[in-house]
Amino acid sequence: MSDSTILSPTAHSHAFVQSQREAAFNDPATYWATQAKELLAWRSQWHTTKDTSFDPKNVNIRWFDGGTLNVAENCIDRHLATRGDKPAIIWEPDSPHDPKRILTYSDLHREVSRAANMLLSLGVKPGDRVTIYMPMIPEAAIAMLACARIGAPHSVVFGGFSAQALRSRIEDCESSVIITADGGMRGGKVIDLKNNVDTALEGLSDTKVLVFRHTGHRVSWVEERDIWWQELAETVAAECEAKPFDAEHPLFILYTSGSTGKPKGLLHTSGGYLLYATHTFQHVFDYQEEDVYWCTADVGWITGHSYIVYGPLAAGATTLMFEGVPTYPDAGRFWEIVEKYRVSLFYTAPTAIRMLQREGDDFVTRYDRSSLRILGSVGEPINPEAWQWYHTVVGNKTCHLVDTWWQTETGGHMITPLPGVDETPPGSATQPYFGIRPVLHNTDGQALEAAASGALCIADSWPGQARTIWGDHARFVETYFSAFPGTYFSGDAANRDEQGNYWIEGRMDDVINMAGHRLGTAEIEAAINAHSDIAESAVVGIPDDIKGQAIYAFVIMKPNKHLDDEIRTAINGLLRREVGPIASLKYIQEAPGLPKTRSGKIMRRILRKIAAGEVTSKNHYDKLGDISTLVNPEQVDALVEGRLQ
Ligand code: WT7
């Protein structure tokens, strides 16, 4: 690495990493067994380290079978003797003028025990699903760990999802206890979470809602159903025994979008997930005891699960939670927080980087960032310009930058540089993590050797992998294990260069990644079609300078109806209602028809190119590839002519 003289030192040597990579590659079971003993506290020893099969006829993923542990005990209790007074969670509020909160490991132990007792008092039993719909406050993490302590899998629903989206997730996992807050704060505005819960639960009986009072604004109340967290907390003990659960006991369900149908509830289990989150946290961020670590994600995403809560706390780290947004009160907020707490490990998304880059360097340089050692990126490809700005301006050229590729399904990092060891060409996620075996397949299903571009698959199991889709194992098999039999298919395409570095090229399916949020075309189209004047719709992602992708919609109106701004506004309102404020359409174009194959499938490949402006006249139709299979090629002219920009 040419710049290595000015980069801050890291713990790993090339030789160490090389030997670990070889060990993990050659014998993953032995490697992970050793790591599991070193990193986690087990109550009883497993009999089978790895029992996994990617055979589509029998997809089975089990790690550390027979072993038992308590995840909350691993994240809290075992640190008490040595780190009782160490900050576990630092909480920074939305407004810099409001007081911060610092919870030590002892505080966390008390609060999680209380919350666990509250859940027990509501009748929650091991295996019962608990939905968590919270702002970014310590109680979100406390609620998750309380569930883990009593073996009740949680389903965290991002606070930016709408009441409808929340309801469908509550129904899918049949959860009867919801943990929420009166509201959350974002950029000086109240997000009315309790109100959304009320709407979500309309007509559903036998539910209990535990409400943390945070914003203090007035909320409506359903007697018998709603309970104030703070009131119940006073009635329960501050000690709650952590019972052992099987390594494969469900830890959480997390919903994510696919190309078709409803969001999928990915199920993660206890031992393997916790090991993988902890191991990757320690190695990828070169974690040291005195570090202050900050991941800016929301706990509603997998990044928040693995790298705000489980990984850092199992490692005994100090993890910072921030309720606000990068640009409130101004675009210096992130760096003000870095200075205030002397953050050393910082993890954010390219969208945030691009947004802040646009606001100018002054917002960054006016704060002291000399504490920073490692900068991480996650959620979408980071373009080289944003990478350079992050490295040069934010990191002052002294920090290692780790671009981490992974997914809700993978539980933890899959392709990422190890800081101080791997070369980091800007825009490449670089090297597979310990024990990860990427394979690139061409469309015929052949595995490609050496430098190549193809469907990014993984050849063998790793401990952090999701085990199934809640309630639909057949869909799990179909989605991830049928396209390229014998391997896990990520849904992404990637390029591997001569050095063996991986460059993620984006989704191969109809998933749109907008501002690092994963949105399914089917969900968005269902919301649009709910408008009474719309007959049919198709949405595609188009490149966007800040958000990575934006959504472009083609709509077919019902007879005698025409698209106008009122309908456009109404459609975006429907999207907010059905999905949430994170899903809004940049363009809505009226289309006379959609390009379809003879079997009736919409050819999104064509729509994507038209929407992106790659085809502007008949002279460019060669760019569309083969359109001879279209039943209605004449539609293409109208779509190209009507393109919005
Ligand atoms: C999809 C997964 C991983 C946690 C946050 C998102 C894209 C993720 C990168 C990266 C290029 C990336 C992929 C992936 N993605 N990280 N470093 N470079 N693309 O989790 O919501 O499950 O989305 O995000 O397309 O498949 P997710």
Residues whose N, C-alpha, C, O or C-beta is under 5 A from the ligand:
A	BS01	WT7	T303 S377 V378 G379 E380 P381 I382 D403 T404 W405 W406 Q407 T408 E409 A429 S490 D492 I504 G506 R507 G516 R518
